[in-house]
Amino acid sequence: MNIFEEDLNDTITFWEKIKNIFRGKSLWMLHYCTGCGAVELPPTMTARFDMERLGMGPMATPRQADVLLITGYLSVKTLRRVIYTYEQMMTPKYLVGFGSCTLNGGIYYDSYAVINRLDYYLPVDLYLAGCMPRPEAIMNTFKTLENMITKGEANGWKKYVENYDWYRNNQIRSLGEVYVKDEFHE
Amino acid sequence: MNFTNDTKELISILEKSLDIKDFTTPKKNEISIVVDQNNVPTILTYLKDKGWKQLSMITCVDWIEENKFELVYVLFNWTNGITFLVKTKIERENPEYISIIDIFPGARYYERDIHEFFGVKFEGNSDSEKPLFLELWDDKPPMRKDFDPLEYSKRKFPDRKYDVELSKNVVKEVIKEGGINERT
């Protein structure tokens, strides 16, 4: 009987692998879009590219969704709400960053209101290059994400739990306070 | 200037009574006047009576070399479609001005906006000190010309570091493989 070293060091259990396969087949995307990338999602959802071929559908509430898309630039004001939204989502949850703005600031690299890199504040599973990426690229990204989930590589939500202090310090450094306070919530 | 007789009369009245000098028409159907600080509420009230009932916006221009802020009140008349710009200049250090919310109540939010982005205080507007767009802002007002957004962005939002040499080598390799035609 051959015992491979990979099998001994495999931390994913058998049932976890089965679960990962099912998770990849039915992804619910949170219908929350920031910036310009939201323009590319209607063609991706509708008849020509048809996101539902991959088993993905839009979902209106964070507590039922699996995937959070940050589509484009992210201002500090929105980042507070995004952190709220991300922490409300149930595990397993996956986060995809669209376009150059989430990578390095893009054309807003010198703006006083827009953050420069997203993975400093929230764990990003997958980045998608382009400004803006076409629907074909988005479909490719979703297929890649599905494969990553099936193999068990999309572990952003585990990283967020393990390194929560690091993420929290970065959030507080840039935002001052994550708690949302405005005159409509007084 | 293809204005109607009413508008011509109005312009002449303004010229005679308040001795306004700078009448310009930046665009078609748009009149711009530069007035003294103290005359602004009078002129706005007069124009509101004459049919310029809508305050489209208040905006502010930073003339840093003259050391002045310029407030621009944009009024619109729905009966003849003429836009009126009323401009006035105030000091840049400790800028303060009179609020016009008793003439146009909608000015409340524009004044909050200007207080937030330029630091102009409006007397008589109780809400003008409240933050409107920026949350927990801890620097000088961001729309002033002497505010450096790049420095603020570098201090607050860490950037991704790139290896410049590596990226140059990658480009050279791509050129060798024939992916990009090298420009000669």
Interface residues (C-beta under 8 A of the other chain):
Chain A: V76 K77 R80 L103 N104 G105 Y109 D110 S111 Y112 A113 V114 I115 N116 R117 Y120 N170 R173 S174 L175 G176 E177 V180 K181 D182 E183
Chain B: K130 F133 L134 E135 L136 D138 D139 P142 F147 P149 L150 Y152 S153 K156 F157 P158 D159 R160
